[in-house]
Amino acid sequence: MSMSVVGLVAGMALGFAGYFGGFGAFLLVAALGAVGFVLGRFLDGDLEPGVLFRPRDRGDRGDRGIRDDRRR
């Protein structure tokens, strides 16, 4: 199934949930869809569980921060 068809089905499901169940049902369907997407990526092998739970390394910023010598 192509990604456009998956997007169409997901959009229709959210539309039905929003129309018949209200905004709360819309948010519930969207949240469960996001959880299902992450689980699907994990089961396909595209996502490793350590990526989600590993703390960020503080020294991995590179030169994106402003240094003191640039301010002068």
mmCIF file of the N, C-alpha and C atoms, coordinates in Angstrom:
data_MODEL
# 
_entry.id   MODEL 
# 
loop_
_atom_site.group_PDB 
_atom_site.id 
_atom_site.type_symbol 
_atom_site.label_atom_id 
_atom_site.label_alt_id 
_atom_site.label_comp_id 
_atom_site.label_asym_id 
_atom_site.label_entity_id 
_atom_site.label_seq_id 
_atom_site.pdbx_PDB_ins_code 
_atom_site.Cartn_x 
_atom_site.Cartn_y 
_atom_site.Cartn_z 
_atom_site.occupancy 
_atom_site.B_iso_or_equiv 
_atom_site.pdbx_formal_charge 
_atom_site.auth_seq_id 
_atom_site.auth_comp_id 
_atom_site.auth_asym_id 
_atom_site.auth_atom_id 
_atom_site.pdbx_PDB_model_num 
ATOM 1   N N  . MET A 1 1  ? 0.854   -1.167 0.000  1.00 0.00 ? 1  MET A N  1 
ATOM 2   C CA . MET A 1 1  ? 0.000   0.000  0.000  1.00 0.00 ? 1  MET A CA 1 
ATOM 3   C C  . MET A 1 1  ? 0.904   1.236  0.000  1.00 0.00 ? 1  MET A C  1 
ATOM 4   N N  . SER A 1 2  ? 0.605   2.170  -0.857 1.00 0.00 ? 2  SER A N  1 
ATOM 5   C CA . SER A 1 2  ? 1.454   3.353  -0.957 1.00 0.00 ? 2  SER A CA 1 
ATOM 6   C C  . SER A 1 2  ? 1.175   4.314  0.197  1.00 0.00 ? 2  SER A C  1 
ATOM 7   N N  . MET A 1 3  ? 2.121   5.209  0.420  1.00 0.00 ? 3  MET A N  1 
ATOM 8   C CA . MET A 1 3  ? 1.986   6.159  1.529  1.00 0.00 ? 3  MET A CA 1 
ATOM 9   C C  . MET A 1 3  ? 0.827   7.125  1.300  1.00 0.00 ? 3  MET A C  1 
ATOM 10  N N  . SER A 1 4  ? 0.501   7.429  0.056  1.00 0.00 ? 4  SER A N  1 
ATOM 11  C CA . SER A 1 4  ? -0.626  8.325  -0.199 1.00 0.00 ? 4  SER A CA 1 
ATOM 12  C C  . SER A 1 4  ? -1.945  7.669  0.188  1.00 0.00 ? 4  SER A C  1 
ATOM 13  N N  . VAL A 1 5  ? -2.064  6.368  -0.036 1.00 0.00 ? 5  VAL A N  1 
ATOM 14  C CA . VAL A 1 5  ? -3.280  5.650  0.353  1.00 0.00 ? 5  VAL A CA 1 
ATOM 15  C C  . VAL A 1 5  ? -3.374  5.557  1.872  1.00 0.00 ? 5  VAL A C  1 
ATOM 16  N N  . VAL A 1 6  ? -2.251  5.311  2.522  1.00 0.00 ? 6  VAL A N  1 
ATOM 17  C CA . VAL A 1 6  ? -2.236  5.269  3.982  1.00 0.00 ? 6  VAL A CA 1 
ATOM 18  C C  . VAL A 1 6  ? -2.621  6.634  4.547  1.00 0.00 ? 6  VAL A C  1 
ATOM 19  N N  . GLY A 1 7  ? -2.106  7.700  3.967  1.00 0.00 ? 7  GLY A N  1 
ATOM 20  C CA . GLY A 1 7  ? -2.466  9.037  4.409  1.00 0.00 ? 7  GLY A CA 1 
ATOM 21  C C  . GLY A 1 7  ? -3.940  9.343  4.187  1.00 0.00 ? 7  GLY A C  1 
ATOM 22  N N  . LEU A 1 8  ? -4.478  8.876  3.067  1.00 0.00 ? 8  LEU A N  1 
ATOM 23  C CA . LEU A 1 8  ? -5.895  9.061  2.774  1.00 0.00 ? 8  LEU A CA 1 
ATOM 24  C C  . LEU A 1 8  ? -6.759  8.342  3.803  1.00 0.00 ? 8  LEU A C  1 
ATOM 25  N N  . VAL A 1 9  ? -6.422  7.108  4.122  1.00 0.00 ? 9  VAL A N  1 
ATOM 26  C CA . VAL A 1 9  ? -7.184  6.339  5.107  1.00 0.00 ? 9  VAL A CA 1 
ATOM 27  C C  . VAL A 1 9  ? -7.082  6.981  6.486  1.00 0.00 ? 9  VAL A C  1 
ATOM 28  N N  . ALA A 1 10 ? -5.897  7.411  6.859  1.00 0.00 ? 10 ALA A N  1 
ATOM 29  C CA . ALA A 1 10 ? -5.730  8.056  8.164  1.00 0.00 ? 10 ALA A CA 1 
ATOM 30  C C  . ALA A 1 10 ? -6.518  9.364  8.222  1.00 0.00 ? 10 ALA A C  1 
ATOM 31  N N  . GLY A 1 11 ? -6.495  10.131 7.170  1.00 0.00 ? 11 GLY A N  1 
ATOM 32  C CA . GLY A 1 11 ? -7.261  11.375 7.130  1.00 0.00 ? 11 GLY A CA 1 
ATOM 33  C C  . GLY A 1 11 ? -8.757  11.136 7.211  1.00 0.00 ? 11 GLY A C  1 
ATOM 34  N N  . MET A 1 12 ? -9.225  10.110 6.534  1.00 0.00 ? 12 MET A N  1 
ATOM 35  C CA . MET A 1 12 ? -10.647 9.785  6.600  1.00 0.00 ? 12 MET A CA 1 
ATOM 36  C C  . MET A 1 12 ? -11.035 9.321  7.997  1.00 0.00 ? 12 MET A C  1 
ATOM 37  N N  . ALA A 1 13 ? -10.200 8.521  8.637  1.00 0.00 ? 13 ALA A N  1 
ATOM 38  C CA . ALA A 1 13 ? -10.491 8.062  10.002 1.00 0.00 ? 13 ALA A CA 1 
ATOM 39  C C  . ALA A 1 13 ? -10.547 9.245  10.964 1.00 0.00 ? 13 ALA A C  1 
ATOM 40  N N  . LEU A 1 14 ? -9.605  10.179 10.830 1.00 0.00 ? 14 LEU A N  1 
ATOM 41  C CA . LEU A 1 14 ? -9.631  11.367 11.683 1.00 0.00 ? 14 LEU A CA 1 
ATOM 42  C C  . LEU A 1 14 ? -10.852 12.234 11.399 1.00 0.00 ? 14 LEU A C  1 
ATOM 43  N N  . GLY A 1 15 ? -11.228 12.322 10.140 1.00 0.00 ? 15 GLY A N  1 
ATOM 44  C CA . GLY A 1 15 ? -12.409 13.093 9.780  1.00 0.00 ? 15 GLY A CA 1 
ATOM 45  C C  . GLY A 1 15 ? -13.689 12.501 10.370 1.00 0.00 ? 15 GLY A C  1 
ATOM 46  N N  . PHE A 1 16 ? -13.838 11.188 10.262 1.00 0.00 ? 16 PHE A N  1 
ATOM 47  C CA . PHE A 1 16 ? -15.008 10.536 10.848 1.00 0.00 ? 16 PHE A CA 1 
ATOM 48  C C  . PHE A 1 16 ? -15.020 10.682 12.365 1.00 0.00 ? 16 PHE A C  1 
ATOM 49  N N  . ALA A 1 17 ? -13.862 10.525 12.992 1.00 0.00 ? 17 ALA A N  1 
ATOM 50  C CA . ALA A 1 17 ? -13.802 10.664 14.452 1.00 0.00 ? 17 ALA A CA 1 
ATOM 51  C C  . ALA A 1 17 ? -14.150 12.079 14.875 1.00 0.00 ? 17 ALA A C  1 
ATOM 52  N N  . GLY A 1 18 ? -13.665 13.059 14.136 1.00 0.00 ? 18 GLY A N  1 
ATOM 53  C CA . GLY A 1 18 ? -13.978 14.448 14.466 1.00 0.00 ? 18 GLY A CA 1 
ATOM 54  C C  . GLY A 1 18 ? -15.438 14.786 14.239 1.00 0.00 ? 18 GLY A C  1 
ATOM 55  N N  . TYR A 1 19 ? -16.025 14.231 13.186 1.00 0.00 ? 19 TYR A N  1 
ATOM 56  C CA . TYR A 1 19 ? -17.414 14.555 12.866 1.00 0.00 ? 19 TYR A CA 1 
ATOM 57  C C  . TYR A 1 19 ? -18.391 13.877 13.831 1.00 0.00 ? 19 TYR A C  1 
ATOM 58  N N  . PHE A 1 20 ? -18.187 12.581 14.067 1.00 0.00 ? 20 PHE A N  1 
ATOM 59  C CA . PHE A 1 20 ? -19.140 11.823 14.872 1.00 0.00 ? 20 PHE A CA 1 
ATOM 60  C C  . PHE A 1 20 ? -18.822 11.844 16.363 1.00 0.00 ? 20 PHE A C  1 
ATOM 61  N N  . GLY A 1 21 ? -17.566 12.002 16.744 1.00 0.00 ? 21 GLY A N  1 
ATOM 62  C CA . GLY A 1 21 ? -17.201 11.899 18.151 1.00 0.00 ? 21 GLY A CA 1 
ATOM 63  C C  . GLY A 1 21 ? -16.795 13.208 18.788 1.00 0.00 ? 21 GLY A C  1 
ATOM 64  N N  . GLY A 1 22 ? -16.603 14.223 18.006 1.00 0.00 ? 22 GLY A N  1 
ATOM 65  C CA . GLY A 1 22 ? -16.181 15.504 18.556 1.00 0.00 ? 22 GLY A CA 1 
ATOM 66  C C  . GLY A 1 22 ? -14.664 15.625 18.587 1.00 0.00 ? 22 GLY A C  1 
ATOM 67  N N  . PHE A 1 23 ? -14.231 16.736 19.172 1.00 0.00 ? 23 PHE A N  1 
ATOM 68  C CA . PHE A 1 23 ? -12.803 17.044 19.173 1.00 0.00 ? 23 PHE A CA 1 
ATOM 69  C C  . PHE A 1 23 ? -12.003 16.072 20.041 1.00 0.00 ? 23 PHE A C  1 
ATOM 70  N N  . GLY A 1 24 ? -12.570 15.599 21.136 1.00 0.00 ? 24 GLY A N  1 
ATOM 71  C CA . GLY A 1 24 ? -11.879 14.633 22.006 1.00 0.00 ? 24 GLY A CA 1 
ATOM 72  C C  . GLY A 1 24 ? -11.588 13.329 21.277 1.00 0.00 ? 24 GLY A C  1 
ATOM 73  N N  . ALA A 1 25 ? -12.566 12.848 20.518 1.00 0.00 ? 25 ALA A N  1 
ATOM 74  C CA . ALA A 1 25 ? -12.360 11.624 19.744 1.00 0.00 ? 25 ALA A CA 1 
ATOM 75  C C  . ALA A 1 25 ? -11.324 11.842 18.646 1.00 0.00 ? 25 ALA A C  1 
ATOM 76  N N  . PHE A 1 26 ? -11.330 13.039 18.060 1.00 0.00 ? 26 PHE A N  1 
ATOM 77  C CA . PHE A 1 26 ? -10.337 13.375 17.046 1.00 0.00 ? 26 PHE A CA 1 
ATOM 78  C C  . PHE A 1 26 ? -8.928  13.290 17.631 1.00 0.00 ? 26 PHE A C  1 
ATOM 79  N N  . LEU A 1 27 ? -8.731  13.865 18.826 1.00 0.00 ? 27 LEU A N  1 
ATOM 80  C CA . LEU A 1 27 ? -7.413  13.820 19.463 1.00 0.00 ? 27 LEU A CA 1 
ATOM 81  C C  . LEU A 1 27 ? -7.020  12.400 19.855 1.00 0.00 ? 27 LEU A C  1 
ATOM 82  N N  . LEU A 1 28 ? -7.993  11.614 20.331 1.00 0.00 ? 28 LEU A N  1 
ATOM 83  C CA . LEU A 1 28 ? -7.701  10.229 20.699 1.00 0.00 ? 28 LEU A CA 1 
ATOM 84  C C  . LEU A 1 28 ? -7.259  9.419  19.487 1.00 0.00 ? 28 LEU A C  1 
ATOM 85  N N  . VAL A 1 29 ? -7.957  9.560  18.374 1.00 0.00 ? 29 VAL A N  1 
ATOM 86  C CA . VAL A 1 29 ? -7.597  8.826  17.153 1.00 0.00 ? 29 VAL A CA 1 
ATOM 87  C C  . VAL A 1 29 ? -6.233  9.289  16.640 1.00 0.00 ? 29 VAL A C  1 
ATOM 88  N N  . ALA A 1 30 ? -5.959  10.587 16.713 1.00 0.00 ? 30 ALA A N  1 
ATOM 89  C CA . ALA A 1 30 ? -4.656  11.094 16.262 1.00 0.00 ? 30 ALA A CA 1 
ATOM 90  C C  . ALA A 1 30 ? -3.522  10.563 17.144 1.00 0.00 ? 30 ALA A C  1 
ATOM 91  N N  . ALA A 1 31 ? -3.726  10.533 18.461 1.00 0.00 ? 31 ALA A N  1 
ATOM 92  C CA . ALA A 1 31 ? -2.688  10.032 19.372 1.00 0.00 ? 31 ALA A CA 1 
ATOM 93  C C  . ALA A 1 31 ? -2.455  8.536  19.172 1.00 0.00 ? 31 ALA A C  1 
ATOM 94  N N  . LEU A 1 32 ? -3.526  7.775  19.055 1.00 0.00 ? 32 LEU A N  1 
ATOM 95  C CA . LEU A 1 32 ? -3.365  6.332  18.823 1.00 0.00 ? 32 LEU A CA 1 
ATOM 96  C C  . LEU A 1 32 ? -2.753  6.053  17.450 1.00 0.00 ? 32 LEU A C  1 
ATOM 97  N N  . GLY A 1 33 ? -3.048  6.888  16.480 1.00 0.00 ? 33 GLY A N  1 
ATOM 98  C CA . GLY A 1 33 ? -2.416  6.737  15.167 1.00 0.00 ? 33 GLY A CA 1 
ATOM 99  C C  . GLY A 1 33 ? -0.918  6.992  15.231 1.00 0.00 ? 33 GLY A C  1 
ATOM 100 N N  . ALA A 1 34 ? -0.512  7.984  16.019 1.00 0.00 ? 34 ALA A N  1 
ATOM 101 C CA . ALA A 1 34 ? 0.920   8.258  16.175 1.00 0.00 ? 34 ALA A CA 1 
ATOM 102 C C  . ALA A 1 34 ? 1.626   7.101  16.881 1.00 0.00 ? 34 ALA A C  1 
ATOM 103 N N  . VAL A 1 35 ? 0.985   6.543  17.901 1.00 0.00 ? 35 VAL A N  1 
ATOM 104 C CA . VAL A 1 35 ? 1.568   5.392  18.601 1.00 0.00 ? 35 VAL A CA 1 
ATOM 105 C C  . VAL A 1 35 ? 1.669   4.204  17.647 1.00 0.00 ? 35 VAL A C  1 
ATOM 106 N N  . GLY A 1 36 ? 0.643   3.982  16.865 1.00 0.00 ? 36 GLY A N  1 
ATOM 107 C CA . GLY A 1 36 ? 0.678   2.890  15.888 1.00 0.00 ? 36 GLY A CA 1 
ATOM 108 C C  . GLY A 1 36 ? 1.751   3.094  14.836 1.00 0.00 ? 36 GLY A C  1 
ATOM 109 N N  . PHE A 1 37 ? 1.959   4.336  14.423 1.00 0.00 ? 37 PHE A N  1 
ATOM 110 C CA . PHE A 1 37 ? 3.004   4.633  13.445 1.00 0.00 ? 37 PHE A CA 1 
ATOM 111 C C  . PHE A 1 37 ? 4.386   4.301  14.001 1.00 0.00 ? 37 PHE A C  1 
ATOM 112 N N  . VAL A 1 38 ? 4.642   4.717  15.245 1.00 0.00 ? 38 VAL A N  1 
ATOM 113 C CA . VAL A 1 38 ? 5.946   4.450  15.867 1.00 0.00 ? 38 VAL A CA 1 
ATOM 114 C C  . VAL A 1 38 ? 6.148   2.951  16.060 1.00 0.00 ? 38 VAL A C  1 
ATOM 115 N N  . LEU A 1 39 ? 5.117   2.240  16.524 1.00 0.00 ? 39 LEU A N  1 
ATOM 116 C CA . LEU A 1 39 ? 5.231   0.795  16.682 1.00 0.00 ? 39 LEU A CA 1 
ATOM 117 C C  . LEU A 1 39 ? 5.441   0.089  15.351 1.00 0.00 ? 39 LEU A C  1 
ATOM 118 N N  . GLY A 1 40 ? 4.772   0.552  14.317 1.00 0.00 ? 40 GLY A N  1 
ATOM 119 C CA . GLY A 1 40 ? 4.969   -0.028 12.989 1.00 0.00 ? 40 GLY A CA 1 
ATOM 120 C C  . GLY A 1 40 ? 6.376   0.176  12.475 1.00 0.00 ? 40 GLY A C  1 
ATOM 121 N N  . ARG A 1 41 ? 6.920   1.371  12.687 1.00 0.00 ? 41 ARG A N  1 
ATOM 122 C CA . ARG A 1 41 ? 8.308   1.625  12.270 1.00 0.00 ? 41 ARG A CA 1 
ATOM 123 C C  . ARG A 1 41 ? 9.272   0.736  13.044 1.00 0.00 ? 41 ARG A C  1 
ATOM 124 N N  . PHE A 1 42 ? 8.987   0.532  14.346 1.00 0.00 ? 42 PHE A N  1 
ATOM 125 C CA . PHE A 1 42 ? 9.836   -0.325 15.168 1.00 0.00 ? 42 PHE A CA 1 
ATOM 126 C C  . PHE A 1 42 ? 9.773   -1.772 14.687 1.00 0.00 ? 42 PHE A C  1 
ATOM 127 N N  . LEU A 1 43 ? 8.583   -2.267 14.401 1.00 0.00 ? 43 LEU A N  1 
ATOM 128 C CA . LEU A 1 43 ? 8.434   -3.647 13.958 1.00 0.00 ? 43 LEU A CA 1 
ATOM 129 C C  . LEU A 1 43 ? 9.003   -3.875 12.565 1.00 0.00 ? 43 LEU A C  1 
ATOM 130 N N  . ASP A 1 44 ? 9.012   -2.850 11.728 1.00 0.00 ? 44 ASP A N  1 
ATOM 131 C CA . ASP A 1 44 ? 9.624   -2.965 10.403 1.00 0.00 ? 44 ASP A CA 1 
ATOM 132 C C  . ASP A 1 44 ? 11.144  -2.930 10.458 1.00 0.00 ? 44 ASP A C  1 
ATOM 133 N N  . GLY A 1 45 ? 11.700  -2.503 11.598 1.00 0.00 ? 45 GLY A N  1 
ATOM 134 C CA . GLY A 1 45 ? 13.141  -2.419 11.734 1.00 0.00 ? 45 GLY A CA 1 
ATOM 135 C C  . GLY A 1 45 ? 13.710  -1.072 11.349 1.00 0.00 ? 45 GLY A C  1 
ATOM 136 N N  . ASP A 1 46 ? 12.858  -0.082 11.090 1.00 0.00 ? 46 ASP A N  1 
ATOM 137 C CA . ASP A 1 46 ? 13.324  1.246  10.703 1.00 0.00 ? 46 ASP A CA 1 
ATOM 138 C C  . ASP A 1 46 ? 13.686  2.110  11.901 1.00 0.00 ? 46 ASP A C  1 
ATOM 139 N N  . LEU A 1 47 ? 13.323  1.674  13.094 1.00 0.00 ? 47 LEU A N  1 
ATOM 140 C CA . LEU A 1 47 ? 13.517  2.472  14.290 1.00 0.00 ? 47 LEU A CA 1 
ATOM 141 C C  . LEU A 1 47 ? 14.042  1.573  15.390 1.00 0.00 ? 47 LEU A C  1 
ATOM 142 N N  . GLU A 1 48 ? 15.085  2.022  16.080 1.00 0.00 ? 48 GLU A N  1 
ATOM 143 C CA . GLU A 1 48 ? 15.634  1.267  17.196 1.00 0.00 ? 48 GLU A CA 1 
ATOM 144 C C  . GLU A 1 48 ? 15.102  1.850  18.497 1.00 0.00 ? 48 GLU A C  1 
ATOM 145 N N  . PRO A 1 49 ? 14.774  0.997  19.481 1.00 0.00 ? 49 PRO A N  1 
ATOM 146 C CA . PRO A 1 49 ? 14.210  1.528  20.724 1.00 0.00 ? 49 PRO A CA 1 
ATOM 147 C C  . PRO A 1 49 ? 15.194  2.402  21.499 1.00 0.00 ? 49 PRO A C  1 
ATOM 148 N N  . GLY A 1 50 ? 16.475  2.193  21.348 1.00 0.00 ? 50 GLY A N  1 
ATOM 149 C CA . GLY A 1 50 ? 17.463  3.005  22.044 1.00 0.00 ? 50 GLY A CA 1 
ATOM 150 C C  . GLY A 1 50 ? 17.471  4.451  21.586 1.00 0.00 ? 50 GLY A C  1 
ATOM 151 N N  . VAL A 1 51 ? 17.026  4.706  20.362 1.00 0.00 ? 51 VAL A N  1 
ATOM 152 C CA . VAL A 1 51 ? 16.993  6.065  19.837 1.00 0.00 ? 51 VAL A CA 1 
ATOM 153 C C  . VAL A 1 51 ? 15.987  6.914  20.608 1.00 0.00 ? 51 VAL A C  1 
ATOM 154 N N  . LEU A 1 52 ? 14.890  6.320  21.024 1.00 0.00 ? 52 LEU A N  1 
ATOM 155 C CA . LEU A 1 52 ? 13.851  7.057  21.726 1.00 0.00 ? 52 LEU A CA 1 
ATOM 156 C C  . LEU A 1 52 ? 14.208  7.331  23.182 1.00 0.00 ? 52 LEU A C  1 
ATOM 157 N N  . PHE A 1 53 ? 14.977  6.448  23.798 1.00 0.00 ? 53 PHE A N  1 
ATOM 158 C CA . PHE A 1 53 ? 15.221  6.539  25.232 1.00 0.00 ? 53 PHE A CA 1 
ATOM 159 C C  . PHE A 1 53 ? 16.638  6.952  25.605 1.00 0.00 ? 53 PHE A C  1 
ATOM 160 N N  . ARG A 1 54 ? 17.501  7.171  24.638 1.00 0.00 ? 54 ARG A N  1 
ATOM 161 C CA . ARG A 1 54 ? 18.885  7.549  24.906 1.00 0.00 ? 54 ARG A CA 1 
ATOM 162 C C  . ARG A 1 54 ? 18.949  9.048  25.190 1.00 0.00 ? 54 ARG A C  1 
ATOM 163 N N  . PRO A 1 55 ? 19.644  9.444  26.271 1.00 0.00 ? 55 PRO A N  1 
ATOM 164 C CA . PRO A 1 55 ? 19.779  10.883 26.542 1.00 0.00 ? 55 PRO A CA 1 
ATOM 165 C C  . PRO A 1 55 ? 20.684  11.541 25.510 1.00 0.00 ? 55 PRO A C  1 
ATOM 166 N N  . ARG A 1 56 ? 20.413  12.800 25.248 1.00 0.00 ? 56 ARG A N  1 
ATOM 167 C CA . ARG A 1 56 ? 21.237  13.535 24.287 1.00 0.00 ? 56 ARG A CA 1 
ATOM 168 C C  . ARG A 1 56 ? 22.608  13.811 24.874 1.00 0.00 ? 56 ARG A C  1 
ATOM 169 N N  . ASP A 1 57 ? 23.586  13.797 24.004 1.00 0.00 ? 57 ASP A N  1 
ATOM 170 C CA . ASP A 1 57 ? 24.956  14.081 24.417 1.00 0.00 ? 57 ASP A CA 1 
ATOM 171 C C  . ASP A 1 57 ? 25.143  15.599 24.433 1.00 0.00 ? 57 ASP A C  1 
ATOM 172 N N  . ARG A 1 58 ? 25.636  16.123 25.519 1.00 0.00 ? 58 ARG A N  1 
ATOM 173 C CA . ARG A 1 58 ? 25.804  17.576 25.649 1.00 0.00 ? 58 ARG A CA 1 
ATOM 174 C C  . ARG A 1 58 ? 26.885  18.110 24.711 1.00 0.00 ? 58 ARG A C  1 
ATOM 175 N N  . GLY A 1 59 ? 27.862  17.324 24.354 1.00 0.00 ? 59 GLY A N  1 
ATOM 176 C CA . GLY A 1 59 ? 28.943  17.789 23.501 1.00 0.00 ? 59 GLY A CA 1 
ATOM 177 C C  . GLY A 1 59 ? 28.642  17.677 22.020 1.00 0.00 ? 59 GLY A C  1 
ATOM 178 N N  . ASP A 1 60 ? 27.424  17.341 21.656 1.00 0.00 ? 60 ASP A N  1 
ATOM 179 C CA . ASP A 1 60 ? 27.063  17.123 20.260 1.00 0.00 ? 60 ASP A CA 1 
ATOM 180 C C  . ASP A 1 60 ? 26.455  18.374 19.622 1.00 0.00 ? 60 ASP A C  1 
ATOM 181 N N  . ARG A 1 61 ? 26.796  19.531 20.092 1.00 0.00 ? 61 ARG A N  1 
ATOM 182 C CA . ARG A 1 61 ? 26.192  20.757 19.578 1.00 0.00 ? 61 ARG A CA 1 
ATOM 183 C C  . ARG A 1 61 ? 26.944  21.329 18.381 1.00 0.00 ? 61 ARG A C  1 
ATOM 184 N N  . GLY A 1 62 ? 28.217  21.043 18.256 1.00 0.00 ? 62 GLY A N  1 
ATOM 185 C CA . GLY A 1 62 ? 28.992  21.603 17.157 1.00 0.00 ? 62 GLY A CA 1 
ATOM 186 C C  . GLY A 1 62 ? 29.214  23.086 17.365 1.00 0.00 ? 62 GLY A C  1 
ATOM 187 N N  . ASP A 1 63 ? 29.190  23.863 16.283 1.00 0.00 ? 63 ASP A N  1 
ATOM 188 C CA . ASP A 1 63 ? 29.400  25.314 16.366 1.00 0.00 ? 63 ASP A CA 1 
ATOM 189 C C  . ASP A 1 63 ? 28.088  26.083 16.217 1.00 0.00 ? 63 ASP A C  1 
ATOM 190 N N  . ARG A 1 64 ? 26.978  25.491 16.627 1.00 0.00 ? 64 ARG A N  1 
ATOM 191 C CA . ARG A 1 64 ? 25.686  26.164 16.492 1.00 0.00 ? 64 ARG A CA 1 
ATOM 192 C C  . ARG A 1 64 ? 25.474  27.235 17.556 1.00 0.00 ? 64 ARG A C  1 
ATOM 193 N N  . GLY A 1 65 ? 26.150  27.120 18.679 1.00 0.00 ? 65 GLY A N  1 
ATOM 194 C CA . GLY A 1 65 ? 25.984  28.103 19.739 1.00 0.00 ? 65 GLY A CA 1 
ATOM 195 C C  . GLY A 1 65 ? 26.809  29.355 19.473 1.00 0.00 ? 65 GLY A C  1 
ATOM 196 N N  . ILE A 1 66 ? 26.452  30.446 20.120 1.00 0.00 ? 66 ILE A N  1 
ATOM 197 C CA . ILE A 1 66 ? 27.187  31.702 19.963 1.00 0.00 ? 66 ILE A CA 1 
ATOM 198 C C  . ILE A 1 66 ? 28.365  31.677 20.936 1.00 0.00 ? 66 ILE A C  1 
ATOM 199 N N  . ARG A 1 67 ? 29.536  31.917 20.393 1.00 0.00 ? 67 ARG A N  1 
ATOM 200 C CA . ARG A 1 67 ? 30.731  31.962 21.245 1.00 0.00 ? 67 ARG A CA 1 
ATOM 201 C C  . ARG A 1 67 ? 30.970  33.374 21.729 1.00 0.00 ? 67 ARG A C  1 
ATOM 202 N N  . ASP A 1 68 ? 31.751  33.497 22.783 1.00 0.00 ? 68 ASP A N  1 
ATOM 203 C CA . ASP A 1 68 ? 32.027  34.814 23.371 1.00 0.00 ? 68 ASP A CA 1 
ATOM 204 C C  . ASP A 1 68 ? 32.776  35.725 22.412 1.00 0.00 ? 68 ASP A C  1 
ATOM 205 N N  . ASP A 1 69 ? 33.702  35.152 21.609 1.00 0.00 ? 69 ASP A N  1 
ATOM 206 C CA . ASP A 1 69 ? 34.508  35.987 20.721 1.00 0.00 ? 69 ASP A CA 1 
ATOM 207 C C  . ASP A 1 69 ? 33.675  36.549 19.545 1.00 0.00 ? 69 ASP A C  1 
ATOM 208 N N  . ARG A 1 70 ? 32.542  35.996 19.244 1.00 0.00 ? 70 ARG A N  1 
ATOM 209 C CA . ARG A 1 70 ? 31.692  36.509 18.173 1.00 0.00 ? 70 ARG A CA 1 
ATOM 210 C C  . ARG A 1 70 ? 30.864  37.697 18.631 1.00 0.00 ? 70 ARG A C  1 
ATOM 211 N N  . ARG A 1 71 ? 30.631  37.831 19.895 1.00 0.00 ? 71 ARG A N  1 
ATOM 212 C CA . ARG A 1 71 ? 29.791  38.886 20.413 1.00 0.00 ? 71 ARG A CA 1 
ATOM 213 C C  . ARG A 1 71 ? 30.500  40.241 20.410 1.00 0.00 ? 71 ARG A C  1 
ATOM 214 N N  . ARG A 1 72 ? 31.794  40.234 20.426 1.00 0.00 ? 72 ARG A N  1 
ATOM 215 C CA . ARG A 1 72 ? 32.558  41.496 20.543 1.00 0.00 ? 72 ARG A CA 1 
ATOM 216 C C  . ARG A 1 72 ? 32.714  42.206 19.247 1.00 0.00 ? 72 ARG A C  1 
# 
